[in-house]
Amino acid sequence: MTTPSDPFVFPREYYFPPFFTRQTNLTTHHAQLTKWSSLILSYCRHHRLFKISLSDFAEKDLFFNKQLNRRLSLSDIREVIDFMRKNDNRAEYADSDQKNGGAGKDGAGGGGGDIVWIYWRTPEEWASLVESWVEGTAQKGTVLTVYELTEGEGTRGTEFWGIDQELLLKALQILVKRGKAQIFGQEDSLGVKFF
Amino acid sequence: MFLKQIDLTTALRPSYLPDEDLLFVQDNVGLYEGKFKLPNQQNGQVYLTSHRVCYVDKAEPRKYSVALDLKDVERYEFYAGFLKSSPKITLIPKATKRSSLQPRTPAHVSIPSRSGNSSPAHRPDGAVRVSPVEPAPVTTATWVCTICSFSNPVPSNFDPTTANAHTPLPPCLACGIKPTLTHVLKAAISNATSRQPSSPALYTPLPVRPRPNSEYAGAQASLSGSPTKLDAPPKSSDPEAAFQCPRCTFHNHPSLLSCEMCGGPLISHDLPPELTQKARADTDSPGPFLNSIAPAPGRDNLENIKLSFRRGGEKIFYERLKGSLTQRKWLLQGAPPIPKSSRAGETNGTDPTSGVDGARPRPKLGGIAGLESRSQHIRKNNELVIGSAFEDLEALMASAKEIVALAETFARQVKGAGGSSASENALLAESASQLGLIATKDIVGGSSSGGESLYLSELARTLAEFLTDDRRGVLRKAGGIISLVDLWAMFNRARGGVELVSPADFEKAANLWEKLELPVRLRTFKSGVMVVQGRDRTDETTIKALLSWMKDLHEFPPDRDVPWDWHMFGRGVTAMDVAERFGWSIGVAEEELEMAEERGVLCREEGIEGLKFWENFIDTGEGKEYKKAARSREEDSIVRALKESGFL
């Protein structure tokens, strides 16, 4: 899942101790949330993380600055995630998705989950990426398996190579809705036909 | 001028003279001069003190506040008010004040003005000179020196009804021998009694000088037929008619103001007002000699000040004015000290006024015996002062100054002996000096509803003075900011246990500071803590001070190694650090830090070391979006609400 490459460069705020305390001033708090969400997104993009477990990551360097010995508490992390969900839909609780069928976006009921989708690219963005790749490689009308899209030789080098299957399906569903693709097949061997 | 510009204290109150006591305060008072309102002095507070009547304007206190010395007041009249006309108290200046204008007026102007164009019908033009009632009006009462028989004027401030043995009397102008009190008293009383019948009714013939060319002399005189006391028959045909001096009967030239022979004044001062007014109206020329009691309107040299009480309080004011004009405290200034024990007749003889004591020879003692006897004297004297002071309240008021001085020395002695709690003794001594400074409910007047607010505003001013007083430096010692509770305790202690202020009144008064534009202000922090600080100390200046200090922390390395880049971020500070640095109490420091955080200047860090505050490096512009969004949300909601209610 992770690509070992040059280490992630944390922004300046990451070394600022008050950054790990929830701010009471609303304006400052807003700025704090904005900074945290952009940090999470760039961190996930750097490490190609599509979904994270909050309880896991609370101990990892994203939320725990070992140098300063300061950490962002789990409740504060959830607040950031909520903020990301509401702003531009950059995150989503994976388990609530299953329970409510994706309808629990604005409800507070989504706060319980541990696994969170981090959409450094939203499903829509992924969908258009796949679509433009299909067009670019003149594969309209052909049938591709999901495995081929994520792990195949043909897609190596594209952005969605190695994408989480579930996330890819979310993106493909969007294409289906637009009438640009059709999904068929069983659970483990799904095929996609692009129009 | 009768009205004088005055100095105000920082709390916009008149600054009192030494020994001056505040007697009464009333708001909503306007000033009149003569019959006309003074345009700039129509709404203000009037302070009656033992020496003055001060008017402090509400709108422009520094510009239009004036005062009037009670010693210049000849008479005062009370007008109870009628329908829409407010009750008024008229203060009439002393004649000496007015007649001081005389020498400046050329004689040739005055003559036609007085005798020129008045209607002959009313004039006994028979060139009779009515002798001014003997021996002339009150201001020119004379007493004849028993030594050299020189006739001296009775001092203008001499009032036979209140004079006593201690009223200072001027010596004879010729020989310098002091008159006895009874002598002057007699002269003044005989003068007053002879003036009594000079009511306007009996006074129909004008006491003016003869008009040069009068033809109707005899006819008019017989027509008028009034009970006039005629002087020697005038030489009516003589245009340069001389007239007699009322005192020595010397015939003077008409243009002279005082008798050539005896120096007695030749001008009558107590013309009946209605007549002089008529004359004035006819001639249109100011007749400065005829400064009447009721002056013609619009002449600024004829001052006659009315205080118009638009919201009550006139009765108490009148009573206290009467009291202070009777007491005449201003005479005490520079007068010999209160006679020590006139009753006991036994003092140490330091008092020059009491002749008995001065005559008693004091045994000359030296060495320790002398010191002992001296201290014994002093003790006895103190005993007497205290004893007589408490005999009745009037006397206490009179000897307040001495009692205060005594209290201070006692306090000093206690301090010297005990030496335990020096600060408390200092406070005691201080509180003694506070006797004159307090605004009590008793002093402040006003009718039902107005009274309370006036009391509060006076209390607010007193507080502001208390706070800004440089000698005490209450605010400065507390780092420019003090909590209201601390101030309340301090203030009531300074009052020395009398006339304590209730917390509710105190808070109400503190809330008035802003409205009264006083140099201190009350601030309520988010948590509800109320503090007092100078008006010039705003949140901005506090933040500036905090920030500049935090900027310094970027330069100076912290005490121990820190994991973060202190060059970039400086370090976090606790409320304790701030309190230490700025001399605030910790509570105040916390509140100030939170205020700065509220403004987005600082941000917080909660850690194991407690709550620390940092410069805000989190919000580097992102917050603006939020504010914008919040504002637009607000606007949207307003628009929506308007739409819903059908306005749009």
Chai-1 contact restraints between the chains, C-beta under 6 A:
chainA,res_idxA,chainB,res_idxB,connection_type,confidence,min_distance_angstrom,max_distance_angstrom,comment,restraint_id
A,Y15,B,W564,contact,1.0,0.0,6.0,A-B,restraint_1
A,F16,B,F569,contact,1.0,0.0,6.0,A-B,restraint_2
A,F16,B,F617,contact,1.0,0.0,6.0,A-B,restraint_3
A,P17,B,E605,contact,1.0,0.0,6.0,A-B,restraint_4
A,P18,B,C603,contact,1.0,0.0,6.0,A-B,restraint_5
A,P18,B,E605,contact,1.0,0.0,6.0,A-B,restraint_6
A,P18,B,W614,contact,1.0,0.0,6.0,A-B,restraint_7
A,T21,B,R604,contact,1.0,0.0,6.0,A-B,restraint_8
A,T21,B,E605,contact,1.0,0.0,6.0,A-B,restraint_9
A,T21,B,E606,contact,1.0,0.0,6.0,A-B,restraint_10
A,Q23,B,C603,contact,1.0,0.0,6.0,A-B,restraint_11
A,N25,B,E597,contact,1.0,0.0,6.0,A-B,restraint_12
A,N25,B,E598,contact,1.0,0.0,6.0,A-B,restraint_13
A,N25,B,G600,contact,1.0,0.0,6.0,A-B,restraint_14
A,T27,B,G600,contact,1.0,0.0,6.0,A-B,restraint_15
A,T27,B,G623,contact,1.0,0.0,6.0,A-B,restraint_16
A,T27,B,Y626,contact,1.0,0.0,6.0,A-B,restraint_17
A,T28,B,G600,contact,1.0,0.0,6.0,A-B,restraint_18
A,T28,B,C603,contact,1.0,0.0,6.0,A-B,restraint_19
A,T28,B,I618,contact,1.0,0.0,6.0,A-B,restraint_20
A,T28,B,D619,contact,1.0,0.0,6.0,A-B,restraint_21
A,H30,B,G623,contact,1.0,0.0,6.0,A-B,restraint_22
A,H30,B,Y626,contact,1.0,0.0,6.0,A-B,restraint_23
A,A31,B,I618,contact,1.0,0.0,6.0,A-B,restraint_24
A,A31,B,D619,contact,1.0,0.0,6.0,A-B,restraint_25
A,A31,B,E622,contact,1.0,0.0,6.0,A-B,restraint_26
A,A31,B,G623,contact,1.0,0.0,6.0,A-B,restraint_27
A,Q32,B,I618,contact,1.0,0.0,6.0,A-B,restraint_28
A,T34,B,E622,contact,1.0,0.0,6.0,A-B,restraint_29
A,Q67,B,P563,contact,1.0,0.0,6.0,A-B,restraint_30
A,L68,B,P563,contact,1.0,0.0,6.0,A-B,restraint_31
